[in-house]
Amino acid sequence: MDSEEYYRMLDLSNRRVRENNYSTKRFLLDKIDWRDRLICISGSRGCGKTTMLLQHIRAEFNNDSDKALYVSLDNLWFATHSLVELADIHYMNGGTHIFLDEVHYLKDWQVIIKNLYDNYPKLNIVYTGSSLLRIDFESGDLSRRQIIYNLPGLSFREYLYFEDVIETEALSLTDLIRDHKTIAEDITPENTILKHFTEYLLRG
């Protein structure tokens, strides 16, 4: 792979990050320890994994964008190009982080990610994939190396936040059982929660 190909992918990565205009964040964004060298984020299609990656890159690498490379592995570019070569030239050009989206599109992805982890000790790798991936049991033995996070579907609390209805802190089941009347009284006087709950069940 020549430098021109690499910089084309880096430009595409930077454009994707710049054009991500979502200001609303999923709860998991602030719970991930992004310092870990190998992070897996699993979740169903459309739950916000890609947006979360782009938000993190924009926040952390805004003034040092060449350090982070975002690629989606469903890009047709990978039909004729190698992820290993791309990671290698990124590393050799001072890249410190690579973000791999839709990893299930890559054949032998576990073996490849393990090799990247082992061969580039100063490269942080974050990848996303379907919640259906057998992450712990396929070949490649990533389980001892990676930290796995699951991004579930949108909770009703998050839905109300995304719809700009109300912003509340996450509550434990114990708190809800013990103080449900007080919590409900604090929330419901100014908001028609039942109406929003019905909409949440339909499209949330």
C-alpha positions in Angstrom: 0.0 0.0 0.0 1.4 3.4 -0.9 1.2 6.6 1.1 -1.5 8.0 -1.2 -3.9 5.2 -0.4 -3.2 5.6 3.3 -3.8 9.4 3.3 -7.0 8.9 1.3 -8.3 6.6 4.1 -7.1 9.0 6.7 -9.0 11.9 5.0 -12.1 9.7 4.8 -11.8 9.0 8.5 -11.4 12.7 9.4 -14.4 13.6 7.3 -16.6 11.1 9.0 -15.6 12.4 12.4 -16.1 16.1 11.4 -19.5 15.4 9.9 -20.8 13.6 12.9 -23.1 16.3 14.4 -24.8 14.3 17.1 -24.5 16.1 20.4 -26.7 13.6 22.4 -24.6 10.8 23.9 -25.4 7.2 24.9 -24.7 6.4 28.5 -21.9 3.9 27.7 -19.7 6.6 26.2 -18.5 7.9 29.6 -18.3 4.4 31.1 -15.7 3.0 28.7 -12.1 3.1 29.8 -10.7 4.2 26.5 -7.1 3.8 27.8 -7.4 0.0 27.4 -5.4 -1.4 24.5 -8.1 -3.6 23.1 -11.8 -2.8 23.4 -14.8 -4.5 21.9 -18.2 -2.8 21.7 -21.0 -5.1 20.8 -24.6 -4.3 20.1 -27.5 -4.7 17.7 -27.7 -2.8 14.5 -28.7 0.9 14.9 -28.1 1.1 18.6 -25.5 3.9 18.3 -22.1 2.1 18.2 -20.7 4.1 15.2 -21.9 7.4 16.5 -20.3 6.7 19.8 -17.0 5.9 18.2 -17.1 9.1 16.1 -18.0 11.2 19.2 -15.1 9.8 21.2 -12.6 10.4 18.4 -13.9 14.0 17.9 -13.6 14.7 21.6 -10.2 13.1 22.2 -8.3 13.7 18.9 -9.7 17.0 17.7 -6.3 18.6 17.8 -4.3 15.5 16.8 -6.5 13.9 14.2 -3.7 11.9 12.5 -3.3 9.8 15.6 -6.7 8.1 15.2 -7.9 6.2 12.2 -11.6 5.2 11.8 -12.5 2.6 9.2 -15.7 0.7 8.6 -15.0 -2.8 7.4 -18.1 -2.9 5.2 -16.3 -0.4 2.9 -15.7 -1.9 -0.6 -12.1 -0.7 -0.3 -11.3 -3.8 1.8 -12.3 -6.1 -1.0 -9.0 -5.3 -2.7 -6.9 -3.9 0.3 -5.6 -5.4 3.5 -6.5 -4.1 7.0 -3.1 -5.3 8.2 -1.3 -3.2 5.6 -3.4 -0.2 6.5 -2.8 -0.6 10.3 1.0 -1.0 9.6 1.3 2.2 7.6 -0.9 4.0 10.2 1.4 2.8 12.9 4.6 3.7 11.0 3.2 7.2 10.5 2.7 7.8 14.2 -0.8 6.5 14.6 -1.7 5.4 18.1 -5.3 4.4 17.8 -7.4 2.5 15.2 -11.2 2.2 15.4 -12.6 -0.7 13.4 -16.4 -0.6 12.8 -18.5 -3.5 11.6 -15.7 -6.0 12.2 -18.0 -9.0 11.3 -17.5 -8.1 7.6 -13.8 -9.0 7.9 -12.9 -12.6 7.2 -10.8 -14.2 10.1 -11.3 -11.0 12.0 -10.3 -12.5 15.4 -7.0 -13.7 14.1 -6.2 -10.5 12.4 -7.1 -8.3 15.5 -5.0 -10.6 17.7 -2.0 -10.2 15.3 -2.5 -6.4 15.3 -2.5 -6.4 19.1 0.6 -8.6 19.4 2.6 -6.9 16.6 1.9 -3.3 17.3 2.3 -2.9 21.1 1.7 0.9 21.1 -1.4 0.7 19.0 -4.8 0.9 20.8 -7.5 -1.0 19.0 -11.3 -0.4 19.4 -13.7 -2.5 17.3 -17.5 -2.9 17.1 -19.6 -5.8 16.0 -22.9 -7.4 16.1 -24.1 -8.6 19.5 -24.5 -12.0 17.8 -20.7 -12.4 17.4 -19.3 -15.3 19.4 -16.5 -13.0 20.7 -15.2 -15.3 23.4 -15.3 -18.6 21.6 -14.1 -18.2 18.1 -10.5 -18.7 17.0 -7.9 -16.1 17.9 -8.1 -16.2 21.7 -9.0 -12.5 22.3 -10.7 -13.2 25.6 -7.5 -12.7 27.7 -6.6 -9.5 25.9 -9.8 -7.5 25.4 -12.3 -5.6 27.4 -15.9 -6.2 26.2 -18.7 -3.7 26.5 -22.3 -4.2 25.3 -24.4 -1.3 24.1 -28.0 -2.3 24.6 -31.0 -0.7 22.9 -32.2 2.7 24.0 -33.7 2.7 27.5 -36.9 4.7 28.2 -34.8 7.1 30.3 -32.5 7.7 27.4 -35.4 8.0 25.0 -36.9 10.8 27.1 -33.5 12.5 27.0 -33.1 12.1 23.2 -36.6 13.4 22.7 -35.8 16.4 24.9 -38.6 15.6 27.3 -36.7 15.2 30.5 -33.2 14.4 31.7 -32.9 12.2 34.7 -30.1 10.2 36.4 -30.1 6.4 36.0 -31.7 4.7 38.9 -31.0 1.3 40.4 -33.8 -1.3 40.7 -33.5 -1.0 44.4 -34.1 2.8 44.3 -37.1 2.3 42.0 -38.7 -0.3 44.3 -38.1 1.7 47.4 -38.9 5.2 46.3 -41.1 4.7 43.2 -43.9 7.0 44.4 -41.5 9.9 45.2 -39.7 9.4 41.9 -43.0 9.3 39.9 -44.3 12.4 41.7 -41.1 14.3 40.8 -41.3 13.4 37.1 -45.0 13.3 36.2 -46.5 16.7 37.1 -45.1 18.5 34.1 -44.7 15.6 31.7 -47.3 13.2 30.1 -45.0 10.2 30.6 -47.6 7.6 29.6 -47.9 9.2 26.1 -44.2 9.1 25.6 -44.0 5.5 26.9 -46.5 4.5 24.2 -44.4 6.2 21.6 -41.2 4.6 23.0 -42.8 1.1 22.6 -43.6 1.9 19.0 -40.3 3.4 17.8 -37.9 3.7 20.8 
